[in-house]
Each structure stands twice: as structure tokens, then as C-alpha cells.
Amino acid sequence: MDMDLLTNIFYAMIRTGTPLLLVALGELVCEKTGVLNLGQEGMMLFGAVIGFIVAFASGNLWLGVLFACLAGVLLSLLFAMVALGFNANQVATGLALTIFGVGLSSFVGASWVGKPLAGFEPIAIPLLSEIPVIGRMLFAQDLLVYLSFALFALVAWVLLKSRIGLIIQAVGENPNAASAMGLPVLRVRTLAVMFGGAMAGLAGGYMSLAYTPMWAENMTAGRGWIALALVVFASWRVSRVLLGAYLFGLASILHLVAQGLGLAIPGNLLAMLPYVATILVLVLLSRDAIRTRLYAPVSLGQPWQPGH
């Protein structure tokens, strides 16, 4: 395989895997506290359209990123109010949030479809970007990709090395014991849901401000659902989330790789691979349900109220 083609594949893999990484990190923190939020797709789309509109109207990309995060947080608070405040079923609430977010983003962005925007451009780091193969992959990306690297490092440190990580784990494993120890279970879970919403909104903003700087309905193309499967695939381990995001990102660009190699394989068939891979991963994981439950937070998806 040509070295330039290999470099381009790895470069595209990082770009394609970035939104998956961002959403999955937020969902990982959320699920670590015992909350299952299936509304990632809706929050991504709402963050994408709000970020695009604000950036287009203001001419400030970073303002668009900020409002994309805030849009995700806004929808996540709606989920927290219903699922945590009213103790509703988390699965049903998350599905309703996705439907609401998809519809709301289509309504809000109806008049903005196809409008061009000068999005984030790649910034090559001198010397480092010249390293063969990995140089362009890691050191010639746009600022939001660099931000995703920093956020991964931050989340990994918080979950594995900090007191906050211990609190998150305690709340997710046994909320009754955590409450008896004086930990504010509902507050911790609400903050985790808000963080997940901010990350989903940021991922949506990346889609509309950097990856394909424009707005189009359903432009996330199921990435929120893939990220949900990715967390399970990673066995709720932050390091595996990083690996899984880029593997799914690689699967997403295989149709481009086939074209580059001149393979006579229908592009639409290869474009299905990320979704086929998601189904296969879930099927394989379901064959070892005991092992999956072993790594999952004990209280995941279970409603909880103080005193119960």
C-alpha cells in the first residue's frame, strides 16, 4: 500500500472517529454514575444546528462551539428532570429525547440547510506533523480534534486518578451506600448527565463546524447510536473507548479506501460497515452476558430516589 494513501487513511480515521470519541466519553461518565441516556443522537443534532446557526450569524466559530455545548446541556437537563427528578424510565425517556431532538433540529435548521460556512481548518504543528504516517494523523488536525485529545486525557485522569472518579464509581455501583456516606447522589448524576449533554453537543458542533462545515438534516447519521454501543464494546473502560472510536471511524471510511485502491466493491455496501460492525459487536457481547454485567455499573438504568 502506498505510504501517502496509508497516511491519508489514518488522518481520515482520526477525523471520523472524533465525534464518536466525544459522545462516547460523555456517555461513559453518565453511565458510570448509573444513568443510561439514549438521547445522544438527538442532543448531537441539536448541538450541530445551534452551533452552526450561531457561528454563521456571528462569524465566530468558537461561539458556535460554546452554544453547541449549551444546546446539548439544555436537552440533557430535560432528560435529567424527567428521568431523575420524576423517576421515569430512563430508556423510554432517552428514546423520547432522541425523537424530540431530531425533530427540533430539523425544525430549527429548516432555513439553514446547505448554507456554506468557513469551518475549522487543520493546523499543522511544526516538525511533529512531518513525522512519517503518524505526523499528519496526530499533529495536522483542526483545533477541535486537538481538544478531543485533551478531553480524553482529562476524563481518563478524573475517572482513574481523582477523588471525583471515586465518587462517580460509588454512585454508579451502589447509590444507597453512597447516599448513606453523605454523597449527593442525584446531584452527581445530574452533573454527569449535563456533562454527557455538553459532549454530545460538542460532537454535533464538530460535525457542522469542522468535519462538514454546513447544516443538513440528520447529518450525524446514527453516530449517537454507535457511540452508545461503543461504551458497551469498551466494557466501560476509558482507554478502550478511545480505541473503539477510531476503529469505528476506520470502518466508516473503508468505502473511500476501496475507491483509492481501485477495488470493484460497491461504495454503498462498504458505507454500511459501521452499522454492521455495531450490530455484530452487540451480538457478540450478548453471547457473554455475564461478562458484560461484570463490567457494567451495578445500578445502570435503575431509578433511585433518596430514602428508597
SERO-4910 file (N, C-alpha, C, O; in steps of 0.05 Angstrom, whole numbers):
BEGIN
 pado doro    nc1    nc2    nc3   cac1   cac2   cac3    cc1    cc2    cc3    oc1    oc2    oc3
  Met    A     17    -24      0      0      0      0     18     25      0     38     26     14
  Asp    A     10     44    -16     25     69    -18     26     84      9      5     85     23
  Met    A     49     95     16     52    109     42     34    133     44     23    138     65
  Asp    A     30    148     22     13    171     23    -16    163     28    -31    176     43
  Leu    A    -24    140     15    -52    131     20    -55    122     48    -76    128     60
  Leu    A    -36    108     60    -37    100     88    -39    124    106    -55    123    126
  Thr    A    -23    144    101    -24    168    117    -51    181    116    -62    190    136
  Asn    A    -63    183     92    -89    195     89   -111    179    103   -130    190    113
  Ile    A   -108    152    103   -128    135    116   -128    140    146   -149    144    158
  Phe    A   -104    141    158   -102    146    187   -111    174    194   -124    179    215
  Tyr    A   -105    193    176   -114    221    181   -145    222    181   -157    234    199
  Ala    A   -157    209    162   -187    209    160   -199    193    183   -221    200    192
  Met    A   -185    172    192   -195    156    214   -198    173    239   -218    170    253
  Ile    A   -178    189    245   -179    207    269   -202    226    266   -217    230    285
  Arg    A   -205    239    243   -226    258    239   -254    245    241   -272    256    254
  Thr    A   -257    222    230   -283    208    231   -289    197    258   -312    196    266
  Gly    A   -269    189    273   -273    178    300   -276    199    321   -285    193    343
  Thr    A   -270    224    315   -271    245    336   -299    249    347   -302    250    372
  Pro    A   -320    252    331   -347    256    343   -356    231    359   -369    234    379
  Leu    A   -348    207    350   -354    183    366   -340    184    393   -352    176    413
  Leu    A   -315    193    393   -300    194    418   -313    214    437   -316    208    461
  Leu    A   -321    237    427   -332    258    444   -358    248    457   -362    251    481
  Val    A   -376    237    440   -402    228    451   -398    205    470   -411    204    491
  Ala    A   -381    186    463   -376    163    480   -364    170    507   -371    158    527
  Leu    A   -346    190    507   -335    199    533   -357    210    551   -358    204    575
  Gly    A   -375    226    540   -397    237    556   -415    216    565   -424    216    589
  Glu    A   -422    197    548   -440    175    556   -426    156    576   -440    146    594
  Leu    A   -400    153    574   -386    136    593   -388    148    621   -394    133    640
  Val    A   -383    174    624   -385    186    650   -414    184    661   -418    179    684
  Cys    A   -433    188    643   -461    187    650   -468    159    661   -480    156    682
  Glu    A   -460    138    646   -466    111    654   -451    102    678   -460     85    694
  Lys    A   -427    113    682   -412    107    706   -427    115    732   -422    103    753
  Thr    A   -444    135    730   -460    143    753   -486    127    756   -502    131    774
  Gly    A   -491    109    736   -515     92    737   -538    102    720   -560     91    722
  Val    A   -533    123    704   -554    134    687   -550    126    658   -528    130    647
  Leu    A   -570    115    645   -569    107    617   -585    128    601   -609    128    602
  Asn    A   -571    144    586   -584    164    569   -581    157    540   -560    157    528
  Leu    A   -604    149    528   -604    141    500   -610    165    481   -615    161    458
  Gly    A   -608    189    492   -615    212    476   -591    225    462   -593    248    454
  Gln    A   -569    210    458   -545    222    447   -549    233    419   -539    254    412
  Glu    A   -564    218    403   -568    226    375   -583    252    373   -576    270    357
  Gly    A   -603    255    389   -619    280    389   -602    303    399   -604    325    388
  Met    A   -587    299    420   -570    321    430   -548    329    411   -542    352    408
  Met    A   -537    309    397   -517    315    376   -528    333    354   -516    353    347
  Leu    A   -552    325    344   -564    340    322   -571    369    331   -568    388    316
  Phe    A   -582    371    355   -590    398    365   -565    415    369   -565    439    363
  Gly    A   -544    403    380   -519    418    383   -507    426    356   -496    448    353
  Ala    A   -510    408    336   -499    414    309   -513    438    297   -500    456    286
  Val    A   -540    439    298   -555    460    285   -551    487    300   -548    508    287
  Ile    A   -552    486    326   -549    511    342   -520    521    338   -517    546    334
  Gly    A   -500    504    339   -473    513    335   -469    526    308   -456    546    305
  Phe    A   -481    513    288   -478    524    260   -492    551    258   -480    569    247
  Ile    A   -516    553    268   -531    579    266   -516    601    280   -513    623    268
  Val    A   -506    596    304   -492    617    319   -466    624    305   -459    648    303
  Ala    A   -451    605    295   -426    610    282   -431    625    256   -416    644    249
  Phe    A   -451    618    241   -458    631    215   -466    660    220   -458    678    206
  Ala    A   -483    664    240   -494    691    245   -473    709    258   -473    733    252
  Ser    A   -456    699    275   -437    715    289   -410    717    275   -394    736    279
  Gly    A   -404    697    258   -377    696    246   -356    686    265   -332    688    258
  Asn    A   -364    676    288   -345    666    308   -349    636    312   -369    628    323
  Leu    A   -330    620    304   -332    591    306   -333    582    335   -347    563    342
  Trp    A   -317    594    352   -315    585    379   -341    592    394   -349    577    413
  Leu    A   -354    614    387   -380    620    398   -400    598    390   -417    590    406
  Gly    A   -398    589    365   -415    567    356   -409    541    372   -428    527    379
  Val    A   -384    536    378   -377    512    394   -390    514    422   -401    495    432
  Leu    A   -388    538    434   -399    543    461   -429    538    461   -440    524    478
  Phe    A   -443    549    441   -472    546    440   -480    517    433   -501    508    441
  Ala    A   -463    503    418   -469    475    412   -468    459    438   -485    442    443
  Cys    A   -449    464    455   -447    451    481   -471    458    499   -483    441    512
  Leu    A   -478    484    499   -501    493    515   -527    480    505   -545    473    521
  Ala    A   -530    476    479   -553    463    468   -555    435    478   -577    426    485
  Gly    A   -533    421    478   -533    394    488   -540    393    518   -554    375    527
  Val    A   -529    412    533   -535    413    562   -565    418    567   -577    407    585
  Leu    A   -576    436    550   -605    442    553   -622    417    550   -640    413    566
  Leu    A   -617    402    530   -633    377    526   -627    357    548   -644    342    556
  Ser    A   -602    356    557   -595    337    578   -609    344    604   -616    326    620
  Leu    A   -614    370    609   -629    378    633   -658    369    631   -670    362    651
  Leu    A   -668    369    607   -696    359    603   -697    329    610   -715    320    623
  Phe    A   -676    314    601   -675    286    608   -672    283    639   -685    266    650
  Ala    A   -654    298    651   -650    296    680   -676    302    695   -682    289    715
  Met    A   -690    322    687   -715    329    701   -735    306    700   -748    300    720
  Val    A   -738    293    677   -758    272    674   -748    246    686   -762    233    702
  Ala    A   -723    238    679   -713    212    688   -704    212    717   -708    192    731
  Leu    A   -691    233    726   -681    234    753   -700    248    772   -704    239    795
  Gly    A   -711    270    763   -730    285    780   -756    271    784   -766    269    807
  Phe    A   -768    262    762   -794    248    764   -791    218    765   -811    203    766
  Asn    A   -767    208    764   -761    179    767   -774    163    745   -783    140    749
  Ala    A   -775    174    721   -786    160    698   -766    139    687   -743    139    695
  Asn    A   -776    121    671   -759    101    659   -738    114    641   -744    130    624
  Gln    A   -712    107    646   -691    121    632   -689    114    603   -683    131    586
  Val    A   -695     89    596   -694     81    568   -716     95    552   -710    106    531
  Ala    A   -740     96    562   -762    110    548   -756    139    546   -762    152    525
  Thr    A   -746    151    567   -740    180    567   -718    186    547   -720    206    533
  Gly    A   -698    170    546   -676    174    527   -685    172    498   -678    188    481
  Leu    A   -702    152    493   -713    149    466   -730    172    458   -729    182    435
  Ala    A   -746    182    477   -763    205    472   -746    230    467   -753    247    450
  Leu    A   -724    232    481   -706    255    477   -693    255    449   -690    276    437
  Thr    A   -686    231    440   -675    229    413   -695    238    392   -689    253    374
  Ile    A   -720    227    394   -741    235    376   -746    265    377   -749    278    356
  Phe    A   -747    276    401   -751    305    404   -728    321    392   -733    340    378
  Gly    A   -703    312    398   -680    327    388   -678    326    357   -671    346    345
  Val    A   -684    303    345   -683    301    316   -704    319    303   -698    334    284
  Gly    A   -728    319    314   -749    336    303   -744    365    308   -748    382    290
  Leu    A   -734    372    332   -729    400    338   -706    411    321   -708    434    311
  Ser    A   -686    395    316   -663    405    300   -672    409    271   -664    428    258
  Ser    A   -689    391    261   -699    394    233   -716    420    231   -714    434    211
  Phe    A   -732    425    251   -749    449    251   -733    474    253   -737    493    237
  Val    A   -714    475    271   -698    499    275   -680    504    251   -675    527    244
  Gly    A   -669    483    239   -650    487    218   -661    486    190   -646    485    170
  Ala    A   -688    487    188   -701    484    161   -691    505    141   -687    499    118
  Ser    A   -687    530    151   -679    551    133   -649    554    130   -639    573    117
  Trp    A   -634    536    143   -604    538    143   -591    516    127   -567    514    126
  Val    A   -607    498    115   -596    475    102   -579    484     77   -588    499     61
  Gly    A   -555    473     76   -538    477     53   -523    503     52   -508    508     33
  Lys    A   -526    520     72   -512    545     72   -482    540     78   -476    525     96
  Pro    A   -464    552     63   -435    547     67   -424    562     91   -433    583     98
  Leu    A   -404    550    103   -391    562    126   -361    555    125   -354    533    119
  Ala    A   -345    575    130   -316    570    132   -310    559    160   -308    574    179
  Gly    A   -307    533    161   -304    520    187   -275    519    197   -258    533    186
  Phe    A   -270    503    217   -243    500    228   -225    487    208   -232    467    196
  Glu    A   -202    498    204   -182    488    185   -161    473    200   -155    479    223
  Pro    A   -148    453    187   -126    438    200   -103    457    206    -97    475    191
  Ile    A    -90    452    229    -67    468    237    -44    448    242    -45    432    261
  Ala    A    -24    449    225     -1    431    228     18    442    248     26    465    247
  Ile    A     26    424    266     46    431    286     74    427    274     80    405    265
  Pro    A     90    448    274    117    446    261    133    422    271    131    416    295
  Leu    A    148    410    254    165    387    259    149    361    266    153    341    253
  Leu    A    131    363    285    116    339    293     98    329    270     95    305    266
  Ser    A     87    348    255     69    340    233     84    327    210     72    316    192
  Glu    A    111    329    210    127    318    189    136    289    194    149    277    177
  Ile    A    129    279    218    136    251    224    121    233    204     97    236    200
  Pro    A    134    213    193    120    195    173     96    182    186     96    173    208
  Val    A     74    180    170     49    167    177     34    180    200     13    192    196
  Ile    A     46    179    224     31    189    248     32    219    250     16    231    265
  Gly    A     51    232    236     53    261    239     28    275    230     17    291    245
  Arg    A     19    270    206     -6    283    196    -30    273    212    -49    288    216
  Met    A    -30    248    220    -52    236    234    -57    250    261    -80    255    268
  Leu    A    -36    256    276    -39    267    303    -33    297    305    -43    310    323
  Phe    A    -17    307    287     -7    335    291    -13    353    267      0    374    264
  Ala    A    -32    346    250    -41    364    229    -71    364    227    -83    364    206
  Gln    A    -84    365    251   -113    364    253   -123    392    260   -108    411    264
  Asp    A   -150    395    260   -161    421    268   -162    422    299   -157    403    313
  Leu    A   -169    446    309   -168    451    337   -188    434    353   -182    427    376
  Leu    A   -210    427    342   -230    411    356   -220    382    360   -226    369    380
  Val    A   -204    372    341   -192    346    344   -171    347    367   -170    329    384
  Tyr    A   -155    368    367   -136    371    390   -151    373    416   -142    362    436
  Leu    A   -174    387    416   -190    389    440   -200    362    449   -201    356    473
  Ser    A   -207    344    430   -217    318    437   -195    301    451   -200    286    469
  Phe    A   -170    305    441   -147    291    455   -145    300    484   -141    284    502
  Ala    A   -147    327    488   -145    338    515   -168    328    533   -164    322    556
  Leu    A   -192    327    522   -215    318    537   -213    289    544   -221    281    566
  Phe    A   -203    273    526   -198    245    533   -179    242    556   -184    227    575
  Ala    A   -157    257    555   -137    255    577   -150    265    603   -144    253    624
  Leu    A   -166    286    602   -179    296    626   -198    276    638   -198    271    662
  Val    A   -216    264    621   -235    245    631   -221    220    642   -229    210    663
  Ala    A   -200    211    629   -185    188    638   -173    194    666   -174    177    684
  Trp    A   -161    218    669   -149    225    695   -170    226    717   -166    216    739
  Val    A   -193    239    710   -214    242    730   -225    215    739   -229    210    763
  Leu    A   -230    197    720   -242    171    727   -223    153    741   -231    137    758
  Leu    A   -197    155    734   -178    135    744   -160    145    767   -150    129    782
  Lys    A   -157    171    769   -137    181    788   -148    201    809   -134    208    827
  Ser    A   -172    210    805   -182    232    823   -203    222    842   -215    201    839
  Arg    A   -208    239    862   -230    234    882   -257    235    868   -275    220    876
  Ile    A   -260    252    848   -285    254    834   -292    228    821   -315    219    820
  Gly    A   -271    215    810   -275    189    797   -285    168    817   -302    152    810
  Leu    A   -275    169    841   -284    150    862   -314    156    870   -329    137    874
  Ile    A   -321    181    871   -349    188    877   -367    178    854   -388    167    860
  Ile    A   -359    183    829   -375    174    807   -379    143    808   -401    134    803
  Gln    A   -357    129    814   -359    100    815   -377     91    838   -393     72    835
  Ala    A   -375    104    860   -391     97    884   -421    101    878   -437     84    885
  Val    A   -427    123    866   -455    129    859   -466    109    839   -489    100    841
  Gly    A   -449    101    820   -459     82    800   -461     54    810   -478     39    801
  Glu    A   -444     46    828   -444     19    838   -465     14    859   -479     -6    859
  Asn    A   -468     33    878   -487     29    900   -497     57    910   -485     68    928
  Pro    A   -518     67    897   -527     94    905   -537     96    934   -534    117    947
  Asn    A   -548     74    944   -558     74    972   -534     77    991   -535     94   1010
  Ala    A   -513     62    987   -489     64   1004   -476     91   1001   -467    103   1020
  Ala    A   -475    101    976   -463    128    971   -479    149    986   -467    168    997
  Ser    A   -506    147    985   -522    167    999   -518    165   1029   -518    185   1043
  Ala    A   -516    140   1039   -511    137   1068   -485    149   1077   -482    157   1100
  Met    A   -465    150   1058   -439    162   1064   -440    193   1062   -420    206   1067
  Gly    A   -463    203   1054   -466    232   1052   -461    243   1024   -459    268   1021
  Leu    A   -459    226   1004   -454    236    977   -481    244    964   -501    230    967
  Pro    A   -481    267    951   -506    276    938   -511    261    912   -503    271    890
  Val    A   -524    239    913   -527    221    890   -540    235    867   -530    234    844
  Leu    A   -563    247    871   -578    260    849   -562    283    837   -563    287    813
  Arg    A   -548    298    853   -532    320    843   -509    309    825   -504    319    804
  Val    A   -496    288    835   -474    276    819   -485    265    792   -473    270    771
  Arg    A   -508    252    793   -519    241    769   -528    263    750   -525    261    725
  Thr    A   -540    285    761   -548    307    744   -524    320    730   -525    326    706
  Leu    A   -503    324    745   -479    336    733   -467    318    712   -457    328    692
  Ala    A   -468    292    717   -457    273    697   -474    274    671   -464    273    649
  Val    A   -501    276    674   -519    278    651   -513    304    636   -513    304    611
  Met    A   -508    326    651   -502    351    638   -476    350    623   -473    360    601
  Phe    A   -456    336    634   -430    333    621   -434    316    595   -423    323    574
  Gly    A   -450    295    597   -456    279    573   -470    296    552   -464    292    528
  Gly    A   -488    313    560   -501    331    541   -482    350    528   -484    355    504
  Ala    A   -464    362    544   -444    380    533   -426    367    513   -420    378    492
  Met    A   -418    342    519   -401    327    500   -416    320    474   -404    321    453
  Ala    A   -441    312    477   -457    306    453   -461    331    436   -459    330    412
  Gly    A   -466    354    449   -469    379    435   -443    387    421   -443    397    398
  Leu    A   -420    382    435   -394    388    423   -389    371    399   -379    380    379
  Ala    A   -397    345    401   -394    327    378   -410    336    354   -401    335    331
  Gly    A   -435    345    360   -451    356    339   -439    381    327   -440    385    302
  Gly    A   -429    398    344   -415    422    334   -391    415    317   -386    429    297
  Tyr    A   -377    394    324   -354    386    307   -364    378    280   -351    384    260
  Met    A   -387    364    279   -397    355    253   -404    379    235   -397    378    211
  Ser    A   -416    400    246   -426    422    229   -406    445    227   -410    463    210
  Leu    A   -385    445    243   -366    467    242   -338    459    233   -322    476    226
  Ala    A   -332    433    232   -305    424    225   -306    401    205   -294    403    183
  Tyr    A   -320    380    211   -320    356    194   -332    361    167   -320    357    146
  Thr    A   -357    371    167   -370    381    142   -383    407    150   -406    407    158
  Pro    A   -369    429    146   -379    455    156   -404    465    141   -402    481    123
  Met    A   -426    454    149   -452    461    138   -473    448    156   -467    432    173
  Trp    A   -499    454    151   -520    440    165   -537    425    146   -545    435    125
  Ala    A   -542    400    152   -560    383    137   -576    365    157   -565    357    177
  Glu    A   -601    360    151   -617    344    169   -605    317    173   -595    304    154
  Asn    A   -606    307    198   -595    280    204   -566    276    196   -559    254    188
  Met    A   -550    298    197   -523    296    188   -506    278    206   -484    270    198
  Thr    A   -514    272    230   -499    255    248   -500    226    239   -483    210    246
  Ala    A   -520    219    223   -522    192    211   -519    169    230   -505    150    225
  Gly    A   -532    171    253   -532    149    272   -508    147    290   -504    127    304
  Arg    A   -490    167    290   -466    166    306   -472    165    336   -457    153    351
  Gly    A   -494    177    344   -501    176    372   -508    148    381   -501    140    403
  Trp    A   -521    132    364   -527    104    370   -501     87    370   -498     70    387
  Ile    A   -484     93    351   -458     78    350   -442     83    376   -430     65    386
  Ala    A   -443    108    385   -428    115    410   -439    100    434   -424     91    451
  Leu    A   -465     96    435   -477     80    456   -467     52    456   -460     40    477
  Ala    A   -466     40    432   -455     13    430   -425     12    437   -415     -7    447
  Leu    A   -412     34    430   -383     36    435   -376     34    464   -356     22    472
  Val    A   -393     47    481   -388     46    510   -389     17    520   -373      9    537
  Val    A   -409      2    511   -412    -26    519   -389    -42    508   -377    -59    521
  Phe    A   -382    -37    482   -359    -50    470   -333    -46    486   -317    -64    488
  Ala    A   -330    -22    497   -307    -15    513   -307    -26    541   -289    -22    556
  Ser    A   -329    -39    548   -333    -50    575   -330    -28    597   -319    -33    618
  Trp    A   -340     -4    590   -339     19    608   -311     26    617   -307     36    639
  Arg    A   -292     21    600   -264     29    605   -256     51    586   -259     49    562
  Val    A   -245     72    598   -240     96    582   -219     92    560   -222    103    539
  Ser    A   -199     76    565   -178     71    545   -189     57    521   -182     62    498
  Arg    A   -208     38    525   -220     23    503   -239     41    488   -244     36    464
  Val    A   -250     61    500   -268     80    486   -252     93    464   -262     97    441
  Leu    A   -228    102    470   -210    115    450   -205     96    427   -208    103    404
  Leu    A   -197     72    433   -191     52    413   -215     46    396   -214     45    371
  Gly    A   -238     41    409   -262     34    395   -272     57    377   -281     51    355
  Ala    A   -269     82    386   -279    104    370   -264    106    343   -275    110    322
  Tyr    A   -237    102    344   -222    103    320   -225     78    302   -223     80    278
  Leu    A   -231     55    314   -236     32    299   -263     35    283   -265     28    260
  Phe    A   -283     46    297   -308     51    283   -304     73    263   -317     73    241
  Gly    A   -287     92    269   -281    113    249   -268    102    225   -274    110    202
  Leu    A   -250     83    228   -237     69    205   -258     54    189   -257     54    164
  Ala    A   -276     41    202   -297     26    188   -314     45    171   -325     37    150
  Ser    A   -317     70    180   -333     90    166   -321     99    140   -335    110    123
  Ile    A   -295     96    137   -282    107    113   -272     85     94   -257     91     75
  Leu    A   -279     60    100   -269     38     83   -279     40     54   -265     31     36
  His    A   -302     53     50   -311     56     22   -293     75      7   -289     72    -17
  Leu    A   -282     95     21   -262    113      9   -236     99      4   -223    103    -17
  Val    A   -228     81     22   -204     66     19   -206     48     -5   -187     45    -21
  Ala    A   -229     35     -8   -233     17    -31   -231     32    -57   -220     22    -77
  Gln    A   -242     56    -58   -240     73    -82   -211     80    -88   -203     80   -111
  Gly    A   -196     87    -67   -168     94    -70   -152     70    -80   -132     74    -95
  Leu    A   -159     46    -72   -145     22    -81   -155     12   -108   -144     -7   -119
  Gly    A   -177     23   -117   -188     15   -143   -203    -12   -141   -205    -26   -161
  Leu    A   -213    -19   -117   -227    -44   -114   -256    -41   -125   -269    -21   -121
  Ala    A   -265    -62   -139   -292    -61   -151   -313    -71   -130   -325    -91   -134
  Ile    A   -316    -56   -109   -335    -62    -88   -355    -38    -87   -346    -16    -85
  Pro    A   -381    -43    -88   -400    -21    -86   -395     -4    -62   -394    -14    -39
  Gly    A   -394     23    -66   -389     41    -44   -411     41    -23   -405     43      1
  Asn    A   -436     37    -31   -458     37    -12   -456     13      6   -463     14     30
  Leu    A   -445     -9     -5   -442    -33     12   -422    -29     34   -426    -36     57
  Leu    A   -399    -17     27   -378    -11     46   -387     11     66   -379     11     89
  Ala    A   -404     29     57   -413     51     75   -431     40     97   -435     53    118
  Met    A   -441     15     93   -458      2    114   -441     -9    137   -451    -16    158
  Leu    A   -415    -12    133   -398    -27    151   -399    -16    180   -400    -33    198
  Pro    A   -399     10    186   -400     19    214   -425      8    228   -424      1    252
  Tyr    A   -447      8    214   -472     -1    227   -473    -32    229   -483    -42    249
  Val    A   -462    -45    209   -459    -74    211   -441    -82    234   -446   -101    249
  Ala    A   -419    -67    236   -400    -72    258   -413    -68    285   -408    -83    304
  Thr    A   -430    -47    287   -444    -42    312   -462    -66    320   -463    -74    343
  Ile    A   -477    -76    300   -495    -99    305   -479   -123    313   -487   -138    332
  Leu    A   -457   -128    299   -440   -152    306   -429   -150    334   -428   -170    348
  Val    A   -420   -126    341   -409   -122    368   -430   -128    389   -424   -142    409
  Leu    A   -454   -118    385   -475   -122    405   -483   -152    406   -489   -162    428
  Val    A   -484   -165    383   -490   -194    383   -469   -210    398   -475   -227    414
  Leu    A   -443   -204    392   -422   -218    406   -422   -213    436   -417   -231    452
  Leu    A   -427   -188    443   -428   -182    472   -452   -196    486   -449   -205    509
  Ser    A   -474   -199    472   -497   -212    484   -493   -241    488   -507   -254    505
  Arg    A   -473   -253    474   -467   -281    478   -453   -286    505   -453   -308    515
  Asp    A   -441   -265    516   -428   -268    542   -440   -247    561   -426   -228    570
  Ala    A   -465   -251    567   -480   -231    583   -468   -229    611   -468   -207    623
  Ile    A   -458   -250    622   -447   -250    649   -422   -232    650   -419   -216    669
  Arg    A   -405   -234    630   -381   -217    629   -388   -188    626   -376   -170    638
  Thr    A   -409   -183    609   -418   -155    605   -428   -143    631   -421   -121    638
  Arg    A   -445   -158    646   -455   -148    671   -433   -144    692   -435   -127    709
  Leu    A   -412   -160    689   -390   -158    708   -377   -130    707   -369   -120    728
  Tyr    A   -374   -119    683   -361    -93    680   -381    -70    681   -372    -47    687
  Ala    A   -406    -75    677   -426    -53    677   -430    -42    705   -430    -58    724
  Pro    A   -435    -16    708   -443     -6    735   -467    -20    745   -487    -24    730
  Val    A   -467    -27    770   -489    -44    781   -516    -31    779   -536    -45    773
  Ser    A   -518     -5    784   -543      9    784   -551     21    757   -569     37    756
  Leu    A   -537     13    735   -542     25    709   -571     22    701   -582      0    699
  Gly    A   -584     45    695   -611     45    686   -632     42    707   -656     42    701
  Gln    A   -624     38    732   -644     34    754   -652     60    767   -634     76    774
  Pro    A   -678     66    769   -686     91    782   -678     91    812   -677     70    825
  Trp    A   -674    115    822   -667    117    850   -677    144    861   -675    164    848
  Gln    A   -687    143    886   -695    167    900   -685    166    928   -683    144    940
  Pro    A   -679    189    940   -670    189    968   -690    175    986   -714    181    985
  Gly    A   -680    158   1004   -698    145   1023   -711    119   1013   -725    106   1028
  His    A   -705    112    988   -717     87    976   -696     67    971   -702     45    962
***
